[in-house]
């Protein structure tokens, strides 16, 4: 009826029953909560970036417990080496400089030690494979064994170097107390004969992209992911070509970039990261003496 008084509905009555100012207070509390959440997320992001920067730039050796079966995940510092009660400093043929911070942070260099041995120490950078190729092509240069002490670096260059090592018939070694991490095991896998000394650390983790100063990064995330997937496939292909069991790469893919899965001596043998001795382990001197005695008696008789 025209002129009849308007009768508010259920929602109108509910809204009108809210105390004056309560809506504004609720809006204020919601905005404040959102602001606190944004600040908290920014703080967490900044803390993570700061921790990553410290990890990436740290050059001091990291004291950690040695890996044991089932307890093999250790922090990864790309410019430092692990130290512990069971580890000393590696002896690198032809090289008498520092073996930790300064050496790990510097681009890989190659030191000839004579008798066909050469030491490769430092980070594998973009372009290291080209330098290695030029070295191998230098007239009068003969390399039969490459001794590695490296925190890794460029996966693409490590793969190229591994294939060069195999093409030239070179053996590889991680010396006692040596360090071969990240992309370095790919280079190590290229050796015709592969040896790891006592307390040598050989560690793997996920392939990841890093920002390179002066190099434009892909704008499309899908492109970047596709590139990484292609590199992962190439890593697996390389291991198969070199006679290493590709199952070891599962350990790598399950380990985040800030950590390492450190292979135990048993792992190194199981996954064929090291090659078996051609004639088995050497006989103990006591057994050799016993065999000599038996042979002498047989001859006398």
C-alpha positions in Angstrom: 0.0 0.0 0.0 1.3 3.4 -0.9 2.5 5.3 2.1 2.7 2.2 4.2 5.7 2.1 6.5 8.7 0.1 5.1 9.3 -3.2 7.0 13.1 -4.1 7.0 14.1 -7.6 6.1 16.1 -10.1 8.2 19.5 -8.9 6.9 18.6 -5.3 7.3 17.6 -5.9 10.9 20.8 -7.8 11.5 22.9 -5.0 10.0 21.1 -2.3 12.0 21.6 -4.3 15.2 25.4 -4.0 14.9 26.7 -1.3 17.3 27.8 1.9 15.7 31.5 1.9 14.7 31.8 -1.9 14.9 32.0 -2.2 11.1 34.8 0.4 10.9 36.7 -1.4 13.7 36.4 -4.7 11.9 37.7 -3.2 8.7 40.6 -1.6 10.6 41.5 -4.9 12.3 41.4 -6.7 8.9 43.6 -4.1 7.3 46.0 -4.2 10.2 46.2 -8.0 10.1 46.9 -7.9 6.4 49.6 -5.3 6.9 51.3 -7.3 9.7 51.1 -10.4 7.4 52.7 -8.6 4.5 55.5 -7.2 6.8 56.0 -10.7 8.2 56.3 -12.3 4.8 58.7 -9.5 3.7 60.8 -10.2 6.8 60.9 -13.9 6.2 61.9 -13.3 2.6 64.6 -10.9 3.6 65.9 -13.3 6.2 66.0 -16.1 3.7 67.8 -13.9 1.2 70.3 -12.8 3.8 70.9 -16.4 4.9 71.4 -17.5 1.3 73.8 -14.6 0.7 75.9 -15.6 3.8 75.9 -19.2 2.7 77.0 -18.3 -0.9 79.7 -15.9 0.2 81.1 -17.8 3.3 84.7 -18.9 2.7 85.6 -20.2 6.2 85.6 -24.0 6.4 82.5 -25.5 7.9 82.9 -27.9 10.8 80.4 -30.8 10.4 80.2 -34.4 11.5 81.3 -37.0 8.9 78.4 -38.6 7.0 77.3 -42.1 8.0 74.9 -44.4 6.2 71.4 -42.9 6.5 72.8 -39.6 7.8 74.3 -38.1 4.7 72.7 -34.7 4.2 75.1 -31.9 5.0 75.1 -28.1 4.3 76.5 -26.9 1.0 78.8 -23.9 0.9 80.0 -23.1 -2.6 83.1 -21.3 -1.5 84.2 -23.4 1.5 85.1 -27.0 2.4 83.9 -29.2 5.2 86.3 -30.0 8.1 86.0 -32.4 10.9 88.0 -34.6 13.3 88.6 -37.2 10.6 89.6 -34.8 7.9 92.9 -33.1 7.1 94.0 -31.0 4.2 94.3 -32.7 0.8 97.7 -33.0 -0.9 97.3 -31.8 -4.4 100.0 -32.7 -6.9 101.9 -29.6 -8.1 99.9 -27.2 -5.9 101.1 -25.7 -2.7 98.6 -22.9 -2.1 95.5 -22.7 0.2 93.0 -25.5 -0.3 89.9 -23.9 1.4 88.3 -20.4 1.2 90.5 -18.6 -1.3 90.9 -21.6 -3.5 87.3 -22.6 -3.5 86.1 -19.1 -4.3 88.5 -18.6 -7.2 87.7 -19.9 -10.8 89.1 -23.3 -11.4 92.8 -23.4 -12.5 94.9 -26.2 -13.6 98.3 -27.0 -12.2 100.7 -29.5 -13.9 102.5 -31.8 -11.6 104.6 -33.7 -14.1 104.4 -37.4 -15.1 101.0 -36.8 -16.7 99.3 -35.7 -13.5 97.4 -32.4 -13.2 95.4 -30.8 -10.4 92.2 -28.9 -11.0 91.2 -26.7 -8.1 88.5 -24.1 -7.6 85.0 -23.3 -9.0 83.9 -24.5 -12.4 82.8 -21.2 -14.1 81.1 -20.6 -17.4 84.0 -20.9 -19.8 86.1 -23.3 -17.7 85.5 -26.1 -20.2 86.9 -23.9 -23.0 90.0 -23.2 -21.0 90.4 -26.9 -20.3 90.0 -27.7 -24.0 92.7 -25.2 -24.9 95.0 -26.7 -22.3 94.6 -30.2 -23.6 95.2 -29.0 -27.1 98.4 -27.2 -26.2 101.4 -28.9 -28.0 103.5 -31.0 -25.6 100.7 -31.2 -22.9 100.0 -34.8 -21.8 97.4 -35.4 -19.1 96.8 -39.0 -17.9 95.3 -38.2 -14.5 93.2 -35.2 -13.3 93.1 -34.6 -9.5 90.0 -32.7 -8.4 89.3 -30.4 -5.5 86.3 -28.3 -6.3 82.9 -27.1 -4.9 81.4 -27.4 -8.3 79.8 -24.6 -10.3 78.6 -24.6 -14.0 76.8 -27.9 -14.8 77.1 -27.3 -18.5 80.8 -26.8 -18.3 81.3 -29.8 -16.0 79.5 -32.0 -18.6 81.7 -30.7 -21.4 84.8 -31.3 -19.4 83.7 -34.8 -18.4 83.3 -35.7 -22.1 86.7 -34.2 -22.9 88.3 -36.3 -20.0 86.8 -39.5 -21.4 87.7 -38.6 -25.0 91.3 -38.1 -24.0 91.4 -41.3 -21.9 92.2 -39.4 -18.6 91.7 -40.9 -15.1 90.2 -38.8 -12.3 90.8 -38.7 -8.6 89.4 -37.0 -5.6 92.4 -37.2 -3.2 92.3 -38.2 0.5 90.4 -35.4 2.4 89.6 -33.8 -1.0 86.2 -32.2 -1.9 84.1 -32.7 -5.0 80.6 -31.2 -4.8 77.7 -30.0 -6.8 78.7 -30.2 -10.5 82.2 -31.6 -9.7 81.0 -35.2 -9.5 79.9 -34.9 -13.1 83.4 -34.1 -14.1 84.7 -36.8 -11.9 82.5 -39.3 -13.6 84.3 -38.7 -16.9 87.4 -40.5 -15.7 88.3 -43.8 -17.3 89.5 -44.9 -13.9 88.0 -43.1 -10.9 89.5 -43.1 -7.5 88.3 -41.5 -4.2 90.8 -41.3 -1.3 90.1 -41.8 2.3 87.7 -39.2 3.8 87.1 -37.6 0.4 83.8 -35.9 0.2 81.8 -36.4 -3.0 78.4 -34.7 -2.8 75.4 -34.2 -5.0 72.3 -32.0 -5.0 69.6 -30.6 -7.3 70.4 -28.6 -10.4 69.5 -25.0 -9.9 69.7 -21.7 -11.8 71.9 -18.9 -10.5 71.9 -15.3 -11.5 75.0 -14.4 -13.6 76.0 -10.7 -13.6 75.6 -9.2 -17.0 73.7 -12.2 -18.4 70.0 -11.5 -19.0 67.7 -14.0 -17.3 64.7 -15.7 -19.0 61.5 -13.7 -18.5 59.2 -16.7 -18.9 59.4 -19.1 -15.9 58.4 -22.0 -18.1 61.4 -21.4 -20.3 63.7 -21.5 -17.3 62.1 -24.7 -16.0 62.4 -26.3 -19.4 66.1 -25.4 -19.5 66.7 -27.0 -16.1 64.8 -30.1 -17.1 66.9 -30.4 -20.2 70.1 -30.1 -18.2 68.9 -32.7 -15.7 68.3 -35.1 -18.6 71.7 -34.4 -19.9 73.3 -35.1 -16.5 71.6 -38.5 -16.4 72.6 -39.3 -20.0 76.2 -38.4 -19.1 76.3 -40.7 -16.1 75.0 -43.6 -18.2 77.5 -42.9 -20.9 80.3 -42.9 -18.3 79.3 -46.2 -16.7 77.8 -44.6 -13.5 74.5 -46.0 -12.3 71.9 -43.3 -12.9 70.1 -44.2 -9.7 72.6 -42.0 -7.9 70.9 -39.0 -9.6 67.7 -39.7 -7.6 69.7 -38.8 -4.5 70.7 -35.6 -6.1 67.2 -34.7 -7.2 65.9 -35.2 -3.6 68.5 -32.9 -2.1 67.9 -29.1 -2.1 70.5 -26.7 -3.5 71.5 -25.5 0.0 72.5 -29.1 1.0 74.6 -32.0 -0.2 74.0 -35.7 -0.3 77.4 -37.0 0.6 78.2 -40.4 -0.8 79.6 -43.0 1.6 82.4 -45.3 0.4 79.8 -48.0 -0.1 77.6 -45.6 -2.2 80.7 -44.8 -4.3 81.1 -48.5 -5.1 77.4 -49.4 -5.4 76.7 -46.6 -7.9 80.0 -47.2 -9.7 81.1 -43.6 -9.1 84.5 -45.2 -8.5 85.8 -47.9 -10.7 86.9 -51.3 -9.3 90.6 -52.1 -9.0 91.5 -54.0 -12.1 92.8 -57.0 -10.1 90.9 -56.5 -6.9 92.3 -55.1 -3.6 96.0 -55.7 -2.9 96.8 -58.7 -0.8 98.0 -58.2 2.8 101.8 -58.7 3.2 101.2 -61.7 5.5 99.2 -63.5 2.8 101.8 -62.7 0.2 104.5 -64.1 2.5 102.4 -67.3 3.1 101.9 -67.8 -0.7 105.7 -67.3 -1.3 106.5 -69.9 1.4 104.0 -72.4 -0.2 105.5 -71.7 -3.7 109.0 -72.2 -2.4 108.1 -75.5 -0.7 106.4 -76.7 -3.8 109.4 -75.9 -5.9 111.8 -77.7 -3.5 109.6 -80.7 -3.4 
